Amino acid sequence: MEIQQEFRVFFRRYKLAIYIIIALIGIILLGIVISSRRDQATDEFVTILSNLGVTLVGSAFIFFVLDFFLLDERVNKQSGIILRNRIQISESVNERLSHVKNLYLHDHTLQALAGGNDGVFKEKVKAGCRIRFLLLDPTSATTRTVKPLVNPTAKDTIRGDIRASVRWLEPLLKLGNVEIRYTSVATPFGFWMATLDDSTAYIQIEIYGYGLETEQDRAHFFVEKNAQPDWYDFFKKQCEALWEDAKPYQDAQ
């Protein structure tokens, strides 16, 4: 699983260079074909090289077009940020946590994570990963304010969902290196802020859009510390300011 995740990270980072290399190899082979014809090489040899060269150049072009133009993703050309909905994020929680050393999560209720990922988070905490969870304060009037952004068609279950998530998180608190805080701020976005090492970190932002039928329709984008430093610094400051202003879970009991 770790090898697969490392390959995905490597491919995402260098995919444009990979496409260019494939195309160059194809062009070189086509050049050899032209030279071979001048030298009156065998037709069979020329045909094989010609077909291989055309295949490589064509494949590189097709992959490039599919990746950058035809997939259901919108790319901001200046920032390199890709928008997608939750369904298009294929990695499981286990895969995404495989190399994470420090994790900070915020969602109004955290119901999307609660329940089915107990073992994953426990293993990460036991391995030394620090995890912070920021939820909406269930006693705050803000729970009514954010209802149109959480689930406009459901009954008033936000407070109950928050308390259910906290019950799910309580066993993690006993392991240490885990913190829970409440905020009364009507945050316009949720986030998953992960640090892999001293130089590698990213923040996944989930926009709480108005009038969406399901949580799966929310827009997501990733900002990386190395690839989009300005965007990363902006969102990191926002996330940390929310944490500093939030009240510890224990104080709310």
Buried (B, 14 or more C-beta within 10 A) or exposed (E): EEEEBEEEEEEEEEBEEBBEEBBEBBBEBBEBBEEBEEEEBEEEEBEEBBEBBBEBBEBBBEBBEEBEEEEEBEBEEEEEBBBBBBEEBEEEBBBBBBBBBBBBBBBBBBBBBBEEBBEBBBEBBEEEBBBBBBBBBBEBEBBEEBBBBBBEEEEEBBBBBBEBBBEBBEEBBEEEBBBBBBBBBBBEBBBBBBBBEEEBBBBBBBBBBEEBEEBEEBBBBBBBBEBBEEBBEEBBEBBEEBBEEBEEBEEBE
